Amino acid sequence: SPCIKLSQDVEKVTMPGRKDVYRLFGHDGRPLLDLLQMSTEPIPKADEKILCRHPFQASKKVYVKPARVEPLHKVYWQQNELAEPPSTLRQARTRARESLKLFRRDHKRALNPTPYKVSVSESLYSYIHNMWEKNAPIGELS
């Protein structure tokens, strides 16, 4: 059964279970945000409205209608076998450079960069918060 690690520092809280991650792009070709969702959820589609939530702040949510959706998670090893040959170092370096070119300059600046958004789906948000409620310690006053 999945187990959640709780912490006062929300950046340290784990999100148990299998997940997939997708990069959602705007009509200008630039990444808008990365979306984490449970692996059982349908793959997000371009030109369809998607509710994206901040993992821990209930009031931070936004609908996104991406022009393009790119999966970021790839399985290379499955059931003790190589499912697909990994990229060469040169291919990985080229892919990383090309990907970085797409990001806005304010995300890449050295001084005070704008944080890049990583959101969760509504289902993953509910799952995380239900697990949190079930596992959070209850204080006692006497």
C-alpha positions, 0 to 999 in steps of 0.5 A: 500500500502506498505511503506518504512522507509528511513534513512541515516543509511541503517541498519534502512531502512525497507523492506516492504512486505511479505518475506520468509527467507532461510538458504543456506548450502555449500557442507561441511554442513555449512551455507553459508548465509541467503537469504531473498526473496519476498513470491511470489518468488519460493522456492530456490532449492539445486544444482541450482544457485541463485543470492544473493545480498547485500541489499544496496551495488550494487556491492556486489553480488554472485551466490550461488549453495547450497547443501541444503536449509532450510526454517527459517520462520514458520507460527504458527498463521494464520487467528486467529487460531493456524496453528501448535503447537509451540515448547516447550522451550526444543525443541527450545533450542535444535534446537538453539544449534544444529544450532549454532554448524553448524556455522564456528568458526570465526562467533562465536568468541567473539573478532572481529567475521566475520559477517554472510551474509544475502542477498536478492534475485534479485527481492527483491533488485529491489523492495526495490530500486524502492521503495527507488527511489519513496519515497526518498526526492528530495533536492532543491537548490535556 
